[in-house]
Amino acid sequence: MKAWKIARDIVADAKARIVIEDDNDWTMEDSQVHELNKIRTIWRSVAPGSGAPSSLIAGAVQSIENMGRNVDEAERLLEKGYKLYDEENISELTKITSKIFYELNNAKKDNSSKYWDYKIYNSWIEFKDSVDFSQVIKGVDIQSDEFMNKVFNGWMGQICAGSFGTALEGYDRKTIKDTFGEVREYLKKPSTYNDDITYELAFLKTLLEKGKEITSKDIAENWVAMVPFGWSAEDIALKNLMLGIYPPESGYLNNPYREWIGAQMRGGICGMVAPGNPYLAANLAWIDGEISHHNSGIVGEVFNAVMTSLSFVEDDIKIILEKAINMLPKDSEYYYVVDFALSKCKESKDFERVLIACEKEFEQYNLVHGFPNAAIEVVALWFGNGDFDETMFITAMAGLDVDCNAAQVGNIVGIINSEEGLDKKWTLPIGDDINTYVRGLEKTSISQLTEWTVECTKILSR
C-alpha cells in the first residue's frame, strides 16, 4: 500500500473523543529523565563491571585530535561543560554538548599531526592490495573432533578471560597494582554479561543466514534487530543505522570513536570461522568492522582475526605475532603501534618495563582507543608465551580495557592450549551457560556457540 494512503487512513479511521489531559501528557517526564541521563552519561559515567570512571565527551575530543584535527575550541568548551555539569545546569550543558560535537565534526586539519604521516585505509581493496597474504598456510580438517575442540576452547578462553577482565576494565597499571597486587584469578564471581560477545553473536547469526555472500549491510541489519544499545563507536553506528545510514558511512559519519577498540574486541570470531586462512579472516573482519569503525579501528579487528586464524595451525605464539604483524600494511599507523610493542618485547625480559615504554609512547590515546590496547595484547602474548594463566596475569596487570584485551588473547591462547584445556579455576565458575543482553539470545551456551562456529566454517569452505 502507498504511504500516503496509510497516512490518510490513520486520520480517516480515527474515532473523535474529548481528552482530559494531564500535565504529564505534555511533559512526558519519563522521556525527559531518560534524555537527561543520556547527556549526563556522555560527560561522566562508570564501567558497570568495575566502577571505573570515564568521560565519553573528553574521549571524543581526545580522539579527534588523535586523528589529526585541531580541537582547541572543543577543549575550551569542554572545560566550561564540566563546570555546568557540577552546577547541574542541564539546559546549558545540553547546549554545550551539541556545540562540542559541532566543533569536532568541523575541526580543521592539523598539518603538524603525525596522523598524516601514515596512509589512511578507507576500503578493503586498498588494504588487501597493500598486504602480502601469500605465506603458505596449512590446511585444517574442519570435520575433525580436534577442530571442534579447538573452537570450544577458543570460546571458553574468550568467555573466561572477558569475565576475568571485567572487574578491572578502566583502571591503569599503577592503580591495579597498588589496589589488588598481583591479579592471577577472578576477583569476584564472574559474569558473562559484556559487550565483547554481543557483536560476535550478531556476526555468527548473519553468517549462518547469508553464508559466503555475507555483507556489511547484512550484519548491520542484525545489529539493529539484536543489539538493544551500544557504547561509543557502536552507539553512534546504531544511531546511524536507524537513520538508514549503512556501512561504510555508518562507521565514520559523526563518529569520533571510530578508531577505538570496539571492532578490535570482536576480531576473534572472524578468525575462528576462517582457521588457517588469514586472508579470509581479514576480509570478514573488514566487512564486520566497517559497520562501526574506520581506518585503524578496522585494522585492529583484522589484526585479531588474523592472529586467531593462525592459532589453528601454529602453536608458537611468537611466530603468530610476527606473521600477523607482517600481514598489516607497513605504511599504516596500526602497523607502527604493534611493531613498536613487538620491538620493545624483543629488547627486554621484563614485561612491566615494556608496558611502561608503551604507556609513554601512547599516552595521548584514550584507555578505550585501539592503540594502547593493541600494544598490551602484543606484550601479553609475547611474555605469556602460550601459557593461559601467565597471559591473563600480564593482561590484567597492564590495565586499560582489560576485558576486551583479555577476551581476544584468551581466545587465541585457548585455541593453542586446546589439548590440555584451561585450568578449572577458570572454567568451573563459568560452566557452559552464557547470559547476554542480545535480543533472542539472552540464554545460550559455549557448546552452542561452538556448533554455530563450526557450521559457519563449513559454510565458508563450500
PyMOL commands that set and color helices and strands:
alter all, ss='L'
color gray80, all
select helices_A, chain A and resi 3-12+23-27+29-43+56-66+72-87+90-105+114-117+124-128+145-166+173-180+198-213+216-226+233-242+249-252+264-266+268-272+278-289+296-310+317-325+333-347+351-361+370-384+388-398+402-416+424-427+446-461
alter helices_A, ss='H'
color red, helices_A
select strands_A, chain A and resi 45-46+53-54+171-172+399-400+433-435+443-445
alter strands_A, ss='S'
color yellow, strands_A
deselect
rebuild
show_as cartoon
